[in-house]
Each structure stands twice: as C-alpha cells, then as structure tokens.
Amino acid sequence: MSHTIISTEDAPAAIGPYSQGIVAEVSKMLFVSGQIPFDPKTMKLVSEDIGEQTKQVLENVQAVVRAAGCDLSQVVKTTIFLKDMNDFARVNEVYGQYFSDFKPARATVEVSRLPKDVKIEIDAIVVWGEWL
C-alpha cells in the first residue's frame, strides 16, 4: 500500500506509536469492528492483565485484517477505548509491538464501561487497492 504520513510542527507531536495523520486514496476500505480481549476459540477473557488484554485485542484485529487479505501495515486509523487511562503507557508498549514501522493515526479515549467489562477495545480502518 502506498500512503503519505502527515507530520507537522504546527500540531502537537504524537505521544505514542501513532501518526498525526495519514493520506490515502484507495478503492477499498475495511472497517474492523471493535475487538475485545476474548480468545476466539473459547470466547472467554484471556486475562485480567491490561498487557495481555491488549495483545489479544490486537491479535483479534489482525485476524480480521488478514481475513480480508490485508496486513497491519494497511491500517490507517485505530481507536482505543480504555476503561482506565492509567493503563495508557502499558497499552502503548504492546501496541507499539504491532505498529512499530508504520504507525496509523489513532485516538484513545477513556470510557466508563466496555462490553463484558473488559479493560480495552480497539477498532480499525484499513485501506488498500488501486490508487485513484
């Protein structure tokens, strides 16, 4: 996928593994629904640990992306929903292992409650195809 990362000193620098913006002109887009830290085989929560929950969520996101014939380098935007913003640094550590070379645009918000009372949920937008 070809894309352009937008970075400007006229806006605050990224404080984590994400880009300020991404420009993409594509013919196909995948909108990955929010994924929670459930093991797809057992449909049970993987752990109470935020690091393990983050890893499972990103594995689940990656599985949906792969099912569309894509990979994480084609993710242009994610949204992270956290039950506790105090987990932000640990989530960034794990997230950065999945998005180390290419860092999509991202928003992170604290929410009062998530499905099944998990600590984290992540959705994603993927783009690919012929450039217009």
N, C-alpha and C positions, 0 to 999 in steps of 0.2 A: 504494500500500500504506500502511496505517496501522500505526504501531508506536510504542512508547514507549522512549526511550533511558533507561537506568538509569545514574545518576551519583551517587556518594556519597562524602563525605569520610571515611567510615569504612573505605574500602579505598584502596589506592594509586591515584593518578591515572594515567590512560593515559600511556604514554611514547612514543606514536606515533599514527598515524592510525587509531585504533580506539576503540570504546566499551567501558566496563566491562561492560555488559550490554544486552540488547535483549529487550523483552517483545513477543511476537506470538502471537495466537490466529488460526489460519488453517485453511483447508480443504485447502490443497495445499502440498506441500513438494518441493523438488528438492534432491537430494544430488549435487553435482558431484564426480566422482572427481578425485583428484589429477592436476593438469595439469603437464606438464614443458615446457621451452622448445624444443619442436620446431615447425618450420614445418609446418602441416598439408598443404601441397602437396608438399613434398619429403620430409617425415618425417626431416629432419636438424636437428641442433642449430643454432640461429640464430647463436650467438657464444659465445666463452669469457667475455665480459664479463658480470658479475653484473647490471648495469643492463639490458642488452639481454635477458638471460635472463628477468629479472623481467617486463619489458614483454611478452615473448612469452607467458609463462605467463598473465599477466592477460588478454591478448588471447584466449588459448585458453579461459580460464574464461568470459570474456564471450561467446564464440561459443556455448558450451554453454548458458549462461543465456538468450541470445537465441533459441536453437533451441527453448526451452521457452516462448517468448513473453513473456519477462521482461526486466528490465534490472538493472544492478548496484545500483540503489537498493533492490532487493528482497533483496539478500544480507544475511543476518543474522549469519553466522558464517563465518570462514575459519580455516584452519590453514596456517601457512607452515612448511615443512620446509627448513632450510638446512644445507648441508654445512659452512659456516664462519660462526659467529656474528659474526665481524668484518665480515661483509657486511651486518649488520643496518641500519646507517644508510643505506646506498645503497638497499637494498630498500625501506625506509620512504619515501625520496624518490619512487621510482617508484610504489609502492603508493598513496601519497597523491594522485597524479595521477588515479588511477582511483576512489578513495574520498575525495573532498575534502569534499563536502557531508554525505553520510551515511557514517558510519564504523561498520562492523559490529563485533561482538565478534570477538576474534581471539586465537589462541595462536601463538607462534613457538617452534620447537624446533630445536636442532642435532642432526643425525643423522650417523652415520658414513659412510653411503653412500646414494645415491639411484639410481633406475633410469637406465641408460645413462650413469652417472657425471656427471649434471648437477649444478649447484650449488643448484638450488631446485625445489621442487614446492609447489603450492598447491591445496587443496581448498576447497569452499564449500558452504554450506547457504542455500537461497533459499526464501522463503515468500511466498504470495500467495493470493488467493481471498476468498470471503465470510467475514466475521468472525463467529465463533460467539457 
